[in-house]
Amino acid sequence: MRTPLIAGNWKMYKTIGEAADFVEALKSEVAGIRNVEIILCPQYTAIHKVAKKCRDSNIGVGAQDVFWKEQGAYTSQVSPQMLLDAGCAYAIIGHSETRGRFGKTEDMSAAQLSFFAENDETVNAKLLAVLAAGLKPIVCVGETIDERRAGRTDAVIAAQVEKGLAGLTADQAAGTVVAYEPVWAIGTGEVCDSQEANRVCGMIRSKIRAMFGDSTAERVRIQYGGSVKPDNAAELLGQPEIDGALVGGASLKVPDFLAIIRSA
């Protein structure tokens, strides 16, 4: 059985004090939960404080991004080793917002869409570096609304999986979490139909099976992300191919995040 993973991606929200208060409020509520893995992904500035607050609890800590070099003249970047030192166990890689692929494209200028310019090659470089350092990766994949309307969903995501996970061993792939996040559902209030989300997650598992074999495909955890909320979490998390959720806005409030955890 694959243990569901519920990860809260706080994006650019919460001061250090607000993050610490959140953890204090959540810890007691989830203390008795043992069949769900819970992680919080705060902004870099709060990672160390959140990790200290999460000690001796069943809450883990992840980062929202990472660079693939251990050290060097890379202004603003953070290495896997630095994340480990700060208390991280996980790192998110290739989120659509770091790929420059946004759900609300009508609100974004061309310049804004190229802010971060992540691609499949940098996703792969980060993934290999994260695994080498001993962190656990969450690799995000997903299609834009234009790609979905053009009937390219499966082809786009299969290519992201193939290029992003290139060069991994079967065991490394089995320990990699893949998060299916349809770009058009992130931050828009739109959510993918649960059966369609399950179908795409199953397609991802089939792609991993073709790349790494049956055993790896059955072990790898595939999350859904994209406007996951308390009122749709149970239906999404009840699908057989969905092994948890990567939660954005609903992870910012303890009652909402707790409801999603309990739904798993």
C-alpha positions in Angstrom: 0.0 0.0 0.0 1.2 3.5 -0.8 1.0 5.9 2.1 -0.8 9.1 1.0 1.3 12.3 1.1 -0.4 15.6 1.9 2.0 18.5 1.2 1.2 22.1 1.9 2.9 24.5 -0.5 2.7 28.0 1.1 4.2 29.8 -1.9 5.1 33.4 -0.9 2.9 33.6 2.2 3.5 33.7 5.9 6.2 35.5 8.0 8.4 33.4 10.2 6.2 34.1 13.2 3.0 33.3 11.3 4.6 30.0 10.1 5.6 29.1 13.6 2.1 29.8 14.9 0.6 27.6 12.2 2.8 24.6 13.1 1.9 25.0 16.8 -1.8 24.9 16.0 -1.5 22.0 13.6 0.7 19.7 15.6 -1.8 18.7 18.3 -4.5 18.2 15.7 -2.6 15.7 13.7 -0.6 14.0 16.5 -2.7 10.8 16.3 -2.6 10.5 12.5 -0.2 7.7 11.4 -1.5 6.5 8.0 -0.9 9.8 6.2 2.5 11.5 5.6 2.2 15.3 6.2 4.7 17.9 5.1 4.8 21.7 5.0 6.8 23.7 2.4 7.3 27.2 3.6 9.3 29.9 1.9 13.1 29.7 2.4 13.2 32.2 5.3 10.9 30.2 7.5 12.3 26.7 6.8 14.6 26.5 9.7 12.0 27.8 12.2 9.3 25.5 10.9 11.7 22.5 11.0 12.5 23.2 14.7 8.8 23.5 15.5 8.1 20.2 13.7 10.7 18.2 15.7 9.2 15.3 17.6 6.0 15.6 15.6 4.6 13.7 12.6 5.0 16.7 10.3 7.9 16.9 7.8 9.3 19.9 6.0 10.1 20.6 2.4 11.3 23.4 0.2 9.5 25.0 -2.7 12.4 24.9 -5.0 16.2 24.1 -5.1 19.2 24.6 -7.3 21.3 21.8 -8.7 24.8 23.0 -7.6 26.3 22.4 -4.1 27.8 25.8 -3.9 29.2 28.6 -6.2 28.5 32.0 -7.6 24.8 31.5 -8.0 23.2 34.6 -6.5 19.8 33.9 -4.8 20.0 30.2 -5.2 19.8 27.5 -2.5 21.5 24.1 -2.7 20.2 20.7 -1.6 22.8 20.6 1.1 21.6 23.9 2.4 18.1 22.6 2.6 19.2 19.5 4.5 21.1 21.7 6.9 18.0 23.9 7.5 15.9 20.8 8.3 14.2 19.8 5.0 13.4 16.3 4.0 11.6 17.1 0.7 12.0 19.6 -2.2 9.4 20.6 -4.8 10.8 20.6 -8.3 9.3 22.0 -11.5 6.2 23.6 -10.1 4.3 25.3 -13.0 5.0 28.7 -11.4 8.8 28.1 -11.6 8.3 26.7 -15.1 6.7 30.1 -16.1 3.4 28.3 -16.8 0.5 30.0 -15.0 -3.2 29.2 -14.7 -4.3 32.8 -14.9 -2.5 33.6 -18.1 -4.9 36.5 -18.9 -3.5 38.3 -15.9 0.2 37.8 -16.8 2.3 39.8 -19.2 4.9 38.0 -21.4 7.6 39.3 -19.2 6.0 37.9 -16.1 5.5 34.5 -17.7 9.3 34.2 -18.3 10.2 35.1 -14.7 11.6 31.7 -13.8 11.8 29.8 -17.1 12.2 26.3 -15.6 12.3 23.5 -18.2 12.5 19.7 -18.3 16.3 19.8 -18.4 16.6 21.9 -15.3 14.0 19.8 -13.6 16.1 16.8 -14.3 19.3 18.5 -13.1 17.5 19.5 -9.8 16.1 16.0 -9.4 19.4 14.3 -9.7 21.0 16.7 -7.3 18.2 16.3 -4.7 18.5 12.5 -4.8 22.3 12.6 -4.6 22.0 14.8 -1.5 19.5 12.5 0.2 16.4 14.7 -0.1 13.1 13.4 -1.3 11.8 15.0 -4.5 8.3 16.1 -5.5 8.3 16.6 -9.3 5.4 18.6 -10.7 4.0 18.0 -14.2 0.9 19.4 -15.9 -0.6 20.8 -19.0 -1.9 24.3 -19.8 -5.5 25.0 -20.9 -4.4 25.4 -24.5 -2.6 22.1 -24.4 -5.7 20.4 -23.0 -8.1 21.9 -25.5 -5.7 20.8 -28.3 -5.9 17.2 -27.0 -2.3 17.2 -26.0 -2.6 16.5 -22.3 -1.2 13.0 -22.3 1.6 13.8 -24.7 2.8 16.9 -22.8 2.8 15.1 -19.4 4.4 11.9 -20.7 7.2 14.1 -22.2 7.6 15.9 -18.9 7.9 12.6 -17.0 10.3 11.1 -19.5 12.7 14.1 -19.6 12.3 15.0 -16.0 13.1 11.5 -14.7 15.8 10.6 -17.2 18.9 9.0 -15.8 17.2 7.6 -12.6 17.6 4.1 -11.3 14.4 2.1 -10.7 14.8 2.6 -6.9 15.4 6.3 -7.3 12.3 6.6 -9.4 10.2 4.6 -6.9 11.2 7.1 -4.2 10.3 10.1 -6.3 6.9 11.7 -5.8 5.2 12.9 -8.9 2.5 15.7 -8.6 0.0 16.1 -11.4 -1.0 19.7 -11.4 -3.0 20.8 -14.4 -1.8 24.4 -14.9 -5.3 25.7 -15.6 -6.4 24.5 -12.2 -3.7 26.2 -10.1 -4.9 29.3 -8.3 -7.9 29.6 -10.5 -10.6 27.9 -8.4 -11.0 25.4 -11.2 -10.5 21.7 -10.3 -10.0 18.7 -12.6 -12.8 16.2 -12.5 -11.8 13.5 -10.1 -12.2 10.7 -12.7 -10.1 12.6 -15.2 -7.5 13.4 -12.5 -7.4 9.7 -11.7 -7.0 8.8 -15.4 -4.1 11.2 -15.9 -2.4 9.9 -12.7 -2.9 6.4 -14.1 -1.3 7.5 -17.4 1.7 8.8 -15.5 2.0 5.5 -13.6 1.9 3.7 -17.0 4.7 5.9 -18.3 6.8 5.2 -15.2 6.0 1.5 -15.7 7.3 1.7 -19.3 10.5 3.4 -18.1 11.3 1.6 -14.9 9.1 -1.6 -14.6 6.1 -2.8 -12.7 7.6 -2.8 -9.2 8.6 0.8 -9.5 5.3 1.9 -10.9 3.4 0.3 -8.1 5.7 1.9 -5.5 5.8 5.5 -6.8 3.4 8.0 -5.2 1.4 10.3 -7.6 -0.3 13.3 -6.0 -2.9 15.6 -7.5 -2.7 19.3 -7.1 -4.8 22.2 -8.3 -7.4 24.0 -6.2 -7.7 21.1 -3.7 -10.1 22.2 -1.0 -11.9 20.5 1.9 -15.0 20.1 -0.1 -13.4 18.2 -3.0 -10.5 16.5 -1.2 -12.3 13.3 -0.3 -13.5 12.6 -3.8 -10.1 13.3 -5.3 -8.2 11.3 -2.7 -10.6 8.4 -2.9 -9.4 7.7 -6.5 -7.2 4.6 -6.8 -4.4 6.2 -8.7 -4.1 9.4 -6.5 -1.8 9.0 -3.6 -2.2 12.4 -1.9 -2.3 16.1 -2.7 -0.1 19.0 -3.2 -2.1 21.8 -1.6 -1.7 25.5 -2.3 -4.2 28.1 -0.9 -6.0 25.6 1.3 -2.8 24.8 3.2 -2.6 28.3 4.6 -5.4 27.9 7.1 -5.2 25.1 9.7 -8.8 24.0 9.6 -8.8 23.7 5.8 -5.5 21.9 5.7 -6.5 19.6 8.5 -9.8 18.7 6.7 -7.8 17.7 3.6 -5.4 15.6 5.8 -8.3 13.8 7.4 -9.9 13.2 4.0 -6.8 11.1 3.1 
